[in-house]
Amino acid sequence: MDWIRFNEPYGNEEIFKRATETSRRSLFESDIIEEMLQRRLSSIDLYSGETSPFFMQSGTAALEVMALAMDFKPGDEVIIPSFTYPATANAFQRAGATIVFADIESDTCNLDPKSVERAVTGKTRAIVPIHYGGVTADISSLQELASKSGAFFLEDAAHCIGASYKGGALGTFGTMGAISFHSSKNITSSGLGGCLFVNDGNLRDIVSEIIYQGTDRVAYREGRVSSYRWKRPGGEYQMPAFSMAYLEASLGRLDEVTRRRREIWHMYHDKLSNLEAEGDLRLCRVPESAGINGHVFYTLVNGRQERDNLKAHLHERRIEAFTHYEPLHDTSIGRSAGRCEGEMSVTNSVAGRILRLPMHMGLKDEDIDRVCSAIDEYMG
């Protein structure tokens, strides 16, 4: 019996061939490939609006540039969930902000607006949700809190290529938003890669300067200055040429990938709903405003030991399943980098009960049946 793997990076021979041909023609003219990638992205209905995408080496790089562009002062606070990848916290902590961890909602694993409201102080500079598994956080409530407190609303949309809120792309609602094209994501740029959406014209030049070693190279390329100069601290963040070529080819399949992953997500949900009705596990809630991309499918079982036992049961049947984030607030660096709003009870509970199931384009319908039958067997 073959293994059912948790993830298989998306790609095929056609994508690789197109990427190779594109990069062979223009390997040392990355501006040409970047323009192709910009056109490809804007040709997708979900990304055809007036936002400025900057393609980065990684989603982490996109978050780091986002944080650097904020120009934090000592004492500035940034509210994030503790249930996230360390990259979210690292970017803002390294840029000089104090991290404030807020709790999450138990039914979406997203930042809880009520916890955020309690966490806001006069020092709050930004509120930063992740959209867990490509399912939107409560954007309207969080934006309202940001507006009332004079804070920026920023999005860690690493999971979210192809996902939406009220018909708009996740990552394009905040002042800035970061997306990942890591090999674990729905669409990849051949391993690592990311994108930073900048939705505030006042920040566009700042971001472009940061990613090009602090110079106004983009303004020079666009003919707005006669030569480019060093303007601010920066670094080397832009996506390599082959990665851009691979991403350009991959994005041509975004609709197909999103459609199939949604099918898989709903198959899991339908087949496991009886176990939820019996109280054996809980499934994710999808808000009516959400357009999911099927990035993650997870269950919440009734305790850490049961979660670990179910994971072992699936492994014995050659099915890969994984837990997810361990809470950042419950680490030595997390405790030194900032503070928590409350006891973080939901975060602690979810982290001990969550189990993610296989999700990728290589899955067949019979694979989903096999996974769900194995879970039924364990719960029975």
HELIX and SHEET records of a PDB file:
HELIX    1   1 GLU A   13  SER A   26  1                                  14    
HELIX    2   2 SER A   30  SER A   42  1                                  13    
HELIX    3   3 ASP A   45  TYR A   47  5                                   3    
HELIX    4   4 GLY A   59  ALA A   69  1                                  11    
HELIX    5   5 PRO A   86  ARG A   94  1                                   9    
HELIX    6   6 PRO A  113  ALA A  119  1                                   7    
HELIX    7   7 TYR A  132  GLY A  134  5                                   3    
HELIX    8   8 ILE A  139  SER A  149  1                                  11    
HELIX    9   9 GLY A  201  ILE A  211  1                                  11    
HELIX   10  10 ARG A  217  ARG A  221  1                                   5    
HELIX   11  11 ALA A  241  LEU A  251  1                                  11    
HELIX   12  12 LEU A  254  ALA A  277  1                                  24    
HELIX   13  13 ARG A  304  GLU A  316  1                                  13    
HELIX   14  14 LEU A  328  ASP A  330  5                                   3    
HELIX   15  15 SER A  332  ALA A  337  1                                   6    
HELIX   16  16 SER A  345  ARG A  353  1                                   9    
HELIX   17  17 ASP A  365  MET A  379  1                                  15    
SHEET    1   A 8 SER A  52  MET A  56  0                                        
SHEET    2   A 8 GLY A 194  VAL A 198 -1                                        
SHEET    3   A 8 MET A 176  SER A 180 -1                                        
SHEET    4   A 8 PHE A 152  ASP A 156  1                                        
SHEET    5   A 8 THR A 124  ILE A 127  1                                        
SHEET    6   A 8 GLU A  77  PRO A  81  1                                        
SHEET    7   A 8 THR A  98  ALA A 102  1                                        
SHEET    8   A 8 GLY A 338  CYS A 340  1                                        
SHEET    1   B 3 GLY A 168  ALA A 169  0                                        
SHEET    2   B 3 SER A 164  TYR A 165 -1                                        
SHEET    3   B 3 ALA A 290  GLY A 291 -1                                        
SHEET    1   C 3 ARG A 282  LEU A 283  0                                        
SHEET    2   C 3 TYR A 298  LEU A 300 -1                                        
SHEET    3   C 3 ILE A 354  ARG A 356 -1                                        
END                                                                             
